[in-house]
Amino acid sequence: MRRNTAGQLVTFSLYKSGDRIANPTRAAGDFTRDLDGAGQGNVTTLPTTDAAGLVFWYPSQPETNADVVTFLANDAAGDEWEPLTISFVTETETLGTIAALIAALNDVSIAQIWGELVPAAYGVGTAGNILGNLAASVWEILTATLTTVGSIGNYIVTKLALITSGSVVFISPVLTSGNVQILQGDVYEDVDGRRLEWSSAGWAIGAASTILVIIRGTKAFTGIRISGTEAGLEMTAAETAALSVGTFDFYVQEVQADGEHITLVDGKWVTFPLPVPLTP
């Protein structure tokens, strides 16, 4: 049923003990309607009927002005037919409105669609190549906008810079997640700028505390308190060469002056095997 619209036809039949009633009697008060649970009221115009047993109700415009219209029929005086209840959920859109929308869409150009899909700042290419434009725009956003440290865009930009410049840079063994990846037999010391470091603005490592780095089932190392928000670990070549190859759970703990332990980092430690040297 369309909302707030007069002249709509509701057709139904009335029954008694399973038999449809032809030309049922209809009197004031037999037919009511309720709008959104506000209470029943008599219909504006009584339904009409025919000899075939069809009953016709034409609700007025106010009788359709609700989200849910409930029509009730009850032959209170003669009990000629059994009560009937019908509920309608109204709709605001009409076939005419939908047709108008379709007609409007037919007039939309590819250029207009492209303008809605991609912000003007990234409208790379021409409107006639949707797939190519989308790919170019995604690439533009990744490499120009989404480039914060640790993002996929930052990774792409960094790798591209290395490839195009032909240079190699050292990447910290501590990943942005806090996990560790080291190479067996390598040196990880501050003098070389390769110390393992973890930090968090939320830490408050005491000045008298010590740092303990535990590789579960493998080794424990005494770390370094760099500051109240930073902890580190230096490892010699001999120390890393003695580590087992594989992936292990590890923890960075603050050991306070009173002996209490506070776990700062809980992650994964990966030790890769020692490379086999090649003879020149």
Sequence and secondary structure as in RCSB ss.txt:
>XXXX:A:sequence
MRRNTAGQLVTFSLYKSGDRIANPTRAAGDFTRDLDGAGQGNVTTLPTTDAAGLVFWYPSQPETNADVVTFLAND
AAGDEWEPLTISFVTETETLGTIAALIAALNDVSIAQIWGELVPAAYGVGTAGNILGNLAASVWEILTATLTTVG
SIGNYIVTKLALITSGSVVFISPVLTSGNVQILQGDVYEDVDGRRLEWSSAGWAIGAASTILVIIRGTKAFTGIR
ISGTEAGLEMTAAETAALSVGTFDFYVQEVQADGEHITLVDGKWVTFPLPVPLTP
>XXXX:A:secstr
 BTT SS  EEE  EETTEE SS    TTSEEEEETTS EEE SS  EE TTS EEE   SGGG SSEEEEEE  
TTT  S  EEEEEE BS  HHHHHHHHHHHHT  HHHHHHHHS GGG  S TT HHHHHHHHHHHHHHHTS STT
SHHHHHHHHHHHHHHT      SB TTS EEEETT  B GGGT  EEEE TT    TT EEEEEETTTEEEE EE
EETTEEEE B HHHHHTS SEEEEEEEEEE TTS EEEEEEEEEEEE        
